[in-house]
């Protein structure tokens, strides 16, 4: 279930939006004060809806700046009673994904939320593999652990992908050579051992099991 943080100081409006989003299948966490929202940053959230003008000293712009320090990619929708081009431009410059002017239909907001969630998560989930603390983006060929990138060579990434797509399957050294280096490689199969060693060093939580006298498998 996707979690949405709603920062809105109009309590009745907040309750109404929360009801519509929950009917759409989302988990909703609501805040009326900017300071409380900032304190929540770092928890698992898939999308933020921020009212720009709040009643305390912290506004929506302040909150998105703090969000971006923690996560550059999490989507943000700004809401505001002011239909000003300058507000929209500033919001986009700070990294917002959408801007909706009050008064707005709760149904329209839900539709915009659905569109962003589908674009950011449901499409990318097909191309992302999670293993232990690692996140592997297949298309971008990026491996990260707790938001820190791990630099893999082309061969290391190809070997990792082979293992991840065939968990618990044993591969001989010759099969790994053919899959990673290609059928036209004529060197010794001991390069496989060296590649596995390098991958283990860079990704210590990777459970690569040695099958003695044969090859390797990922558990």
Secondary structure, DSSP 8 states (H G I E B T S, - for coil): --EEEEE-S-HHHHHHHHHHHHHTT-EEEEESSHHHHHHHTTS--SEEEEESS-SSS--HHHHHHHHHHH-SSSEEEEEES---HHHHHHHHHTT-SEEEESS--HHHHHHHHHHHHIIIIITGGGGEEEETTEEEETTTTEEEETTEEE---HHHHHHHHHHHTTTT--EEHHHHIIIII-TT--S-THHHHHHHHHHHHH-TT--EEEETTTEEEE-
